[in-house]
């Protein structure tokens, strides 16, 4: 398997939050979105948007720009190259909260990006992975955990 590249972000000038994943699996990348998606369900539930919302609105930015990922498990990711998040934060200065979609996203961000951030203006929180591979939690438990995002938006 060769290197894969993440999807670009969807962000708006007034965005207040950033949800970071690690890297979509190969099937999701081929379909040009982040899965069909258990990831989308908690986000849909906390945003109050219809499940029929366009796939592009369900995309989140990934901590990694590219990597080698044989299979769909985060544990198999190697040869990581981070997205340029300091530039993203400069462009979208209203972003104050960063939510990590699972442990791997947080670890990649902490390793590759956090050392370059010196302004201390962001609040970080890891949430349970919405990946269908993270099946130790029920959908209801994931939605409950992800409800902290709604509090920031209100």
N, CA, C and O of each residue as an XYZ file, in Angstrom:
616
protein
N       0.848     -1.184      0.000
C       0.000      0.000      0.000
C       0.884      1.234      0.000
O       1.878      1.299      0.723
N       0.514      2.214     -0.817
C       1.252      3.460     -0.881
C       0.750      4.467      0.132
O      -0.053      4.150      1.010
N       1.227      5.658     -0.003
C       0.816      6.746      0.887
C      -0.594      7.190      0.511
O      -0.975      7.163     -0.660
N      -1.356      7.594      1.512
C      -2.688      8.143      1.265
C      -2.728      9.561      1.797
O      -1.968      9.919      2.697
N      -3.616     10.367      1.237
C      -3.754     11.759      1.652
C      -5.153     11.997      2.173
O      -6.126     11.404      1.706
N      -5.229     12.885      3.158
C      -6.518     13.199      3.776
C      -7.337     14.120      2.888
O      -6.853     14.656      1.891
N      -8.575     14.283      3.276
C      -9.483     15.205      2.607
C      -9.272     16.597      3.176
O      -8.841     16.743      4.319
N      -9.567     17.600      2.403
C      -9.420     18.968      2.878
C     -10.504     19.342      3.872
O     -11.533     18.674      3.961
N     -10.271     20.411      4.619
C     -11.250     20.829      5.630
C     -12.437     21.551      5.017
O     -12.375     22.067      3.901
N     -13.506     21.569      5.774
C     -14.600     22.476      5.475
C     -14.658     23.402      6.674
O     -14.916     22.969      7.797
N     -14.419     24.666      6.427
C     -14.395     25.639      7.515
C     -15.018     26.930      7.017
O     -15.026     27.232      5.823
N     -15.529     27.663      7.960
C     -16.159     28.938      7.662
C     -15.493     30.005      8.512
O     -14.961     29.715      9.584
N     -15.525     31.218      8.040
C     -14.860     32.316      8.726
C     -15.236     32.398     10.208
O     -14.391     32.719     11.044
N     -16.484     32.115     10.531
C     -16.936     32.240     11.920
C     -16.911     30.929     12.695
O     -17.464     30.849     13.792
N     -16.275     29.902     12.138
C     -16.199     28.619     12.839
C     -15.565     28.804     14.208
O     -14.566     29.508     14.351
N     -16.163     28.156     15.226
C     -15.664     28.241     16.596
C     -14.970     26.965     17.039
O     -14.154     26.982     17.961
N     -15.293     25.860     16.384
C     -14.719     24.580     16.783
C     -14.039     23.904     15.605
O     -14.355     24.165     14.444
N     -13.106     23.036     15.930
C     -12.467     22.192     14.941
C     -12.534     20.771     15.469
O     -12.123     20.502     16.598
N     -13.047     19.873     14.664
C     -13.066     18.458     15.011
C     -11.995     17.785     14.170
O     -12.047     17.801     12.940
N     -11.019     17.190     14.856
C      -9.899     16.554     14.173
C     -10.004     15.041     14.235
O     -10.120     14.458     15.313
N      -9.962     14.417     13.083
C      -9.822     12.978     13.005
C      -8.355     12.640     12.823
O      -7.508     13.532     12.845
N      -8.048     11.382     12.647
C      -6.664     10.986     12.384
C      -6.447     10.942     10.873
O      -5.755     11.791     10.311
N      -7.045      9.945     10.223
C      -6.979      9.772      8.772
C      -8.088      8.813      8.382
O      -8.216      7.749      8.988
N      -8.895      9.161      7.383
C      -9.936      8.228      6.948
C      -9.317      6.953      6.381
O      -8.187      6.964      5.893
N     -10.058      5.875      6.450
C      -9.624      4.628      5.831
C      -9.680      4.738      4.313
O     -10.286      5.659      3.765
N      -9.050      3.802      3.656
C      -8.957      3.831      2.198
C     -10.329      3.853      1.519
O     -10.525      4.578      0.543
N     -11.270      3.071      2.026
C     -12.606      3.044      1.415
C     -13.283      4.409      1.529
O     -13.944      4.856      0.592
N     -13.120      5.067      2.670
C     -13.709      6.393      2.845
C     -13.067      7.407      1.925
O     -13.751      8.259      1.360
N     -11.754      7.321      1.770
C     -11.066      8.239      0.864
C     -11.510      8.021     -0.577
O     -11.703      8.980     -1.325
N     -11.671      6.773     -0.958
C     -12.133      6.489     -2.325
C     -13.530      7.043     -2.548
O     -13.859      7.485     -3.649
N     -14.340      7.020     -1.518
C     -15.694      7.565     -1.626
C     -15.702      9.078     -1.420
O     -16.755      9.710     -1.504
N     -14.529      9.664     -1.151
C     -14.354     11.112     -0.966
C     -15.117     11.662      0.223
O     -15.621     12.785      0.180
N     -15.202     10.880      1.273
C     -15.779     11.377      2.524
C     -15.298     10.509      3.676
O     -14.617      9.508      3.452
N     -15.634     10.867      4.879
C     -15.198     10.153      6.075
C     -16.195      9.083      6.474
O     -16.798      9.174      7.543
N     -16.373      8.115      5.677
C     -17.246      7.003      6.032
C     -18.710      7.323      5.854
O     -19.078      8.469      5.596
N     -19.532      6.327      5.988
C     -20.970      6.533      5.833
C     -21.625      6.910      7.127
O     -22.750      7.301      6.818
N     -21.514      6.963      8.064
C     -20.483      7.164      9.007
C     -21.085      7.100     10.372
O     -22.063      7.773     10.697
N     -20.477      6.282     11.142
C     -20.773      6.375     12.567
C     -20.224      7.714     13.046
O     -20.787      8.314     13.961
N     -19.148      8.188     12.450
C     -18.594      9.493     12.814
C     -19.642     10.574     12.608
O     -19.787     11.476     13.433
N     -20.366     10.480     11.512
C     -21.365     11.488     11.221
C     -22.555     11.452     12.164
O     -23.174     12.488     12.407
N     -22.889     10.295     12.696
C     -24.075     10.196     13.547
C     -23.964     11.010     14.827
O     -24.885     11.774     15.116
N     -22.893     10.896     15.617
C     -22.809     11.761     16.798
C     -22.769     13.237     16.438
O     -23.368     14.064     17.124
N     -22.060     13.569     15.358
C     -21.997     14.971     14.944
C     -23.377     15.452     14.522
O     -23.779     16.564     14.867
N     -24.107     14.624     13.779
C     -25.470     14.975     13.381
C     -26.351     15.134     14.618
O     -27.145     16.072     14.697
N     -26.218     14.236     15.568
C     -27.053     14.290     16.771
C     -26.796     15.550     17.589
O     -27.737     16.148     18.110
N     -25.541     15.959     17.707
C     -25.267     17.140     18.534
C     -25.526     18.439     17.788
O     -25.772     19.475     18.406
N     -25.469     18.387     16.454
C     -25.682     19.617     15.705
C     -27.153     19.896     15.456
O     -27.539     21.021     15.137
N     -27.974     18.855     15.606
C     -29.391     19.028     15.337
C     -29.720     19.034     13.864
O     -30.864     19.288     13.486
N     -28.725     18.753     13.011
C     -28.950     18.726     11.567
C     -29.486     17.367     11.159
O     -29.227     16.362     11.821
N     -30.212     17.341     10.100
C     -30.782     16.104      9.587
C     -29.696     15.135      9.183
O     -28.631     15.541      8.718
N     -29.963     13.854      9.358
C     -29.039     12.821      8.912
C     -28.855     12.843      7.414
O     -27.915     12.239      6.896
N     -29.735     13.530      6.706
C     -29.629     13.615      5.258
C     -28.737     14.770      4.812
O     -28.641     15.060      3.619
N     -28.085     15.429      5.772
C     -27.189     16.538      5.423
C     -26.127     16.040      4.456
O     -25.768     14.862      4.469
N     -25.632     16.932      3.626
C     -24.656     16.497      2.637
C     -23.429     15.917      3.315
O     -23.045     16.333      4.408
N     -22.824     14.948      2.646
C     -21.641     14.295      3.187
C     -20.544     15.312      3.425
O     -19.822     15.221      4.418
N     -20.406     16.279      2.530
C     -19.320     17.242      2.675
C     -19.440     18.025      3.977
O     -18.420     18.418      4.543
N     -20.636     18.259      4.462
C     -20.796     18.981      5.717
C     -20.406     18.129      6.917
O     -20.229     18.648      8.019
N     -20.274     16.838      6.710
C     -19.883     15.960      7.801
C     -18.384     15.763      7.866
O     -17.886     15.146      8.807
N     -17.668     16.262      6.908
C     -16.226     16.101      6.931
C     -15.641     16.892      8.077
O     -16.139     17.960      8.432
N     -14.588     16.361      8.649
C     -13.814     17.134      9.604
C     -12.383     17.115      9.109
O     -12.017     16.283      8.278
N     -11.607     17.991      9.596
C     -10.206     18.036      9.230
C      -9.481     16.883      9.909
O      -9.897     16.425     10.973
N      -8.413     16.421      9.305
C      -7.618     15.356      9.890
C      -6.311     15.923     10.417
O      -5.747     16.850      9.837
N      -5.841     15.367     11.506
C      -4.554     15.776     12.060
C      -3.434     15.478     11.068
O      -2.439     16.200     10.998
N      -3.613     14.409     10.306
C      -2.589     13.995      9.353
C      -2.956     14.401      7.932
O      -4.104     14.270      7.507
N      -1.966     14.891      7.214
C      -2.139     15.218      5.800
C      -1.940     13.969      4.954
O      -2.650     13.749      3.972
N      -0.963     13.153      5.349
C      -0.730     11.916      4.618
C      -0.037     10.913      5.527
O       0.561     11.268      6.543
N      -0.136      9.656      5.132
C       0.485      8.580      5.895
C       0.407      7.297      5.090
O      -0.148      7.264      3.991
N       0.966      6.254      5.651
C       0.766      4.910      5.135
C      -0.226      4.263      6.078
O      -0.028      4.261      7.293
N      -1.301      3.708      5.519
C      -2.343      3.103      6.349
C      -2.855      1.831      5.680
O      -3.790      1.877      4.879
N      -2.245      0.703      6.008
C      -2.765     -0.557      5.484
C      -3.954     -1.005      6.316
O      -3.789     -1.407      7.468
N      -5.123     -0.942      5.757
C      -6.330     -1.303      6.497
C      -7.000     -0.088      7.101
O      -6.628      1.049      6.813
N      -7.992     -0.337      7.940
C      -8.792      0.766      8.466
C      -8.512      1.104      9.923
O      -9.072      2.067     10.446
N      -7.657      0.334     10.589
C      -7.396      0.604     11.999
C      -6.356      1.706     12.174
O      -5.327      1.721     11.498
N      -6.641      2.626     13.090
C      -5.686      3.700     13.386
C      -4.333      3.155     13.814
O      -3.301      3.764     13.533
N      -4.328      2.022     14.486
C      -3.077      1.444     14.977
C      -2.122      1.074     13.845
O      -0.922      0.923     14.073
N      -2.639      0.929     12.639
C      -1.781      0.548     11.514
C      -1.159      1.747     10.797
O      -0.396      1.561      9.849
N      -1.464      2.957     11.222
C      -0.938      4.162     10.572
C       0.550      4.320     10.874
O       0.977      4.232     12.025
N       1.334      4.556      9.812
C       2.768      4.823      9.951
C       3.153      5.961      9.011
O       2.342      6.409      8.201
N       4.384      6.419      9.126
C       4.961      7.443      8.249
C       4.051      8.679      8.165
O       3.669      9.115      7.078
N       3.723      9.221      9.318
C       2.790     10.343      9.434
C       3.405     11.669      8.978
O       4.563     11.969      9.267
N       2.599     12.448      8.261
C       2.917     13.832      7.936
C       1.694     14.645      8.358
O       0.580     14.381      7.904
N       1.904     15.619      9.217
C       0.787     16.384      9.771
C       0.258     17.428      8.797
O       0.987     17.933      7.943
N      -1.015     17.739      8.943
C      -1.590     18.887      8.257
C      -0.993     20.156      8.852
O      -0.527     20.148      9.992
N      -1.004     21.238      8.093
C      -0.457     22.515      8.553
C      -1.506     23.237      9.397
O      -2.127     24.200      8.947
N      -1.689     22.765     10.604
C      -2.714     23.334     11.470
C      -2.369     24.714     12.012
O      -3.291     25.502     12.222
N      -1.106     25.065     12.255
C      -0.838     26.454     12.651
C      -1.341     27.469     11.611
O      -1.860     28.525     11.972
N      -1.183     27.144     10.321
C      -1.703     28.027      9.271
C      -3.229     28.026      9.276
O      -3.849     29.073      9.090
N      -3.834     26.866      9.487
C      -5.292     26.775      9.587
C      -5.793     27.680     10.718
O      -6.742     28.440     10.526
N      -5.162     27.603     11.893
C      -5.588     28.415     13.036
C      -5.389     29.906     12.775
O      -6.180     30.724     13.245
N      -4.351     30.266     12.037
C      -4.147     31.677     11.689
C      -5.249     32.170     10.753
O      -5.721     33.300     10.877
N      -5.649     31.321      9.827
C      -6.695     31.695      8.869
C      -8.069     31.729      9.525
O      -8.883     32.599      9.217
N      -8.332     30.787     10.427
C      -9.626     30.692     11.101
C      -9.439     31.034     12.577
O      -9.475     30.162     13.445
N      -9.240     32.305     12.834
C      -8.877     32.756     14.182
C     -10.016     32.674     15.193
O      -9.779     32.805     16.394
N     -11.242     32.460     14.733
C     -12.359     32.303     15.672
C     -12.405     30.916     16.303
O     -13.140     30.706     17.268
N     -11.632     29.966     15.774
C     -11.620     28.619     16.336
C     -10.946     28.674     17.710
O      -9.773     29.027     17.832
N     -11.710     28.320     18.726
C     -11.200     28.334     20.097
C     -11.133     26.946     20.709
O     -10.377     26.720     21.654
N     -11.921     26.009     20.178
C     -11.997     24.664     20.748
C     -11.636     23.631     19.690
O     -12.105     23.690     18.553
N     -10.797     22.690     20.086
C     -10.400     21.600     19.209
C     -10.821     20.295     19.878
O     -10.408     19.996     20.998
N     -11.646     19.526     19.176
C     -12.113     18.243     19.681
C     -11.480     17.145     18.834
O     -11.557     17.169     17.606
N     -10.860     16.192     19.500
C     -10.203     15.090     18.811
C     -11.159     13.916     18.707
O     -11.741     13.489     19.704
N     -11.318     13.400     17.506
C     -12.158     12.238     17.280
C     -11.318     10.995     17.553
O     -10.890     10.303     16.629
N     -11.093     10.726     18.821
C     -10.351      9.545     19.229
C      -8.923      9.815     19.640
O      -8.392     10.914     19.480
N      -8.324      8.765     20.176
C      -6.972      8.818     20.751
C      -5.892      9.084     19.696
O      -4.971      9.861     19.944
N      -5.996      8.452     18.532
C      -4.960      8.600     17.505
C      -4.891     10.034     16.995
O      -3.800     10.558     16.772
N      -6.038     10.673     16.808
C      -6.054     12.066     16.354
C      -5.364     12.961     17.376
O      -4.580     13.837     17.012
N      -5.656     12.738     18.657
C      -5.024     13.534     19.709
C      -3.514     13.275     19.761
O      -2.726     14.211     19.894
N      -3.123     12.024     19.658
C      -1.695     11.685     19.721
C      -0.931     12.305     18.544
O       0.153     12.856     18.735
N      -1.483     12.219     17.345
C      -0.818     12.797     16.173
C      -0.710     14.311     16.308
O       0.332     14.889     16.000
N      -1.774     14.952     16.763
C      -1.764     16.405     16.966
C      -0.720     16.783     18.020
O       0.065     17.709     17.819
N      -0.716     16.068     19.127
C       0.215     16.373     20.221
C       1.660     16.205     19.777
O       2.529     16.978     20.177
N       1.915     15.207     18.958
C       3.271     14.921     18.502
C       3.736     15.903     17.426
O       4.873     16.374     17.462
N       2.865     16.208     16.477
C       3.294     16.965     15.296
C       2.935     18.451     15.313
O       3.643     19.258     14.711
N       1.858     18.823     15.987
C       1.343     20.189     15.857
C       1.496     21.006     17.141
O       1.944     22.152     17.100
N       1.132     20.432     18.250
C       1.111     21.171     19.517
C       2.421     21.901     19.826
O       2.368     23.030     20.314
N       3.591     21.314     19.567
C       4.830     22.043     19.854
C       4.973     23.363     19.089
O       5.691     24.261     19.530
N       4.291     23.485     17.941
C       4.376     24.708     17.131
C       3.375     25.773     17.563
O       3.454     26.915     17.110
N       2.433     25.414     18.433
C       1.436     26.385     18.888
C       1.926     27.029     20.171
O       2.179     26.346     21.163
N       2.059     28.338     20.145
C       2.611     29.031     21.312
C       1.664     30.042     21.933
O       1.976     30.618     22.976
N       0.507     30.269     21.308
C      -0.365     31.329     21.808
C      -1.280     30.894     22.947
O      -1.820     31.751     23.647
N      -1.469     29.617     23.152
C      -2.273     29.120     24.269
C      -3.736     29.531     24.229
O      -4.378     29.596     25.278
N      -4.279     29.807     23.062
C      -5.655     30.297     22.988
C      -6.694     29.224     22.702
O      -7.879     29.535     22.585
N      -6.282     27.986     22.589
C      -7.210     26.908     22.258
C      -7.475     26.006     23.460
O      -6.614     25.804     24.317
N      -8.681     25.479     23.492
C      -9.066     24.482     24.482
C      -9.166     23.158     23.740
O      -9.810     23.073     22.694
N      -8.525     22.120     24.285
C      -8.461     20.820     23.628
C      -9.207     19.781     24.446
O      -9.152     19.788     25.675
N      -9.914     18.874     23.749
C     -10.604     17.777     24.437
C     -10.677     16.573     23.510
O     -11.037     16.693     22.339
N     -10.328     15.406     24.055
C     -10.461     14.170     23.283
C     -11.828     13.572     23.552
O     -12.259     13.458     24.700
N     -12.502     13.194     22.479
C     -13.791     12.527     22.550
C     -13.624     11.103     22.040
O     -12.647     10.804     21.354
N     -14.561     10.226     22.364
C     -14.430      8.850     21.881
C     -14.526      8.802     20.358
O     -15.285      9.551     19.743
N     -13.758      7.925     19.782
C     -13.770      7.773     18.335
C     -15.163      7.393     17.850
O     -15.840      6.555     18.446
N     -15.570      8.017     16.772
C     -16.859      7.687     16.172
C     -16.723      6.581     15.135
O     -17.708      6.185     14.511
N     -15.520      6.087     14.953
C     -15.280      5.014     13.997
C     -16.083      3.774     14.371
O     -16.251      3.454     15.548
N     -16.572      3.091     13.352
C     -17.275      1.839     13.611
C     -16.329      0.794     14.171
O     -16.782     -0.181     14.770
N     -15.014      0.972     13.992
C     -14.043      0.056     14.569
C     -13.960      0.214     16.092
O     -13.495     -0.688     16.789
N     -14.411      1.356     16.599
C     -14.421      1.608     18.051
C     -15.807      1.235     18.571
O     -16.637      2.096     18.864
N     -16.027     -0.062     18.676
C     -17.363     -0.564     19.003
C     -17.548     -0.860     20.486
O     -18.558     -1.452     20.869
N     -16.600     -0.464     21.329
C     -16.751     -0.729     22.762
C     -17.799      0.185     23.393
O     -18.271     -0.081     24.498
N     -18.160      1.256     22.699
C     -19.194      2.171     23.185
C     -20.415      2.083     22.285
O     -20.293      1.895     21.074
N     -21.579      2.218     22.874
C     -22.806      2.272     22.087
C     -22.901      3.623     21.401
O     -22.246      4.585     21.803
N     -23.717      3.687     20.368
C     -23.955      4.957     19.701
C     -24.494      5.976     20.689
O     -24.093      7.140     20.652
N     -25.390      5.566     21.567
C     -25.969      6.487     22.549
C     -24.891      7.054     23.470
O     -24.917      8.240     23.796
N     -23.947      6.219     23.889
C     -22.862      6.684     24.753
C     -21.958      7.660     24.009
O     -21.488      8.643     24.584
N     -21.718      7.386     22.730
C     -20.903      8.305     21.928
C     -21.604      9.644     21.768
O     -20.979     10.696     21.904
N     -22.893      9.610     21.480
C     -23.660     10.858     21.335
C     -23.610     11.653     22.632
O     -23.432     12.871     22.607
N     -23.763     10.981     23.755
C     -23.704     11.659     25.052
C     -22.340     12.313     25.248
O     -22.268     13.474     25.652
N     -21.270     11.594     24.972
C     -19.926     12.149     25.131
C     -19.701     13.337     24.205
O     -19.088     14.331     24.593
N     -20.199     13.225     22.984
C     -20.019     14.292     21.996
C     -20.908     15.509     22.257
O     -20.728     16.543     21.614
N     -21.846     15.410     23.169
C     -22.752     16.535     23.446
C     -22.006     17.753     24.006
O     -22.560     18.852     24.015
N     -20.774     17.584     24.467
C     -20.003     18.740     24.942
C     -19.754     19.726     23.820
O     -19.580     20.919     24.068
N     -19.734     19.240     22.586
C     -19.525     20.139     21.435
C     -20.701     21.111     21.336
O     -20.503     22.296     21.068
N     -21.900     20.626     21.546
C     -23.090     21.491     21.460
C     -23.000     22.639     22.463
O     -23.404     23.762     22.161
N     -22.470     22.362     23.656
C     -22.350     23.404     24.688
C     -21.458     24.543     24.231
O     -21.710     25.701     24.563
N     -20.421     24.226     23.476
C     -19.533     25.265     22.953
C     -20.247     26.076     21.881
O     -20.047     27.286     21.778
N     -21.074     25.417     21.090
C     -21.768     26.092     20.002
C     -22.899     26.996     20.472
O     -23.278     27.933     19.769
N     -23.436     26.723     21.648
C     -24.583     27.507     22.136
C     -24.150     28.766     22.854
O     -24.993     29.531     23.322
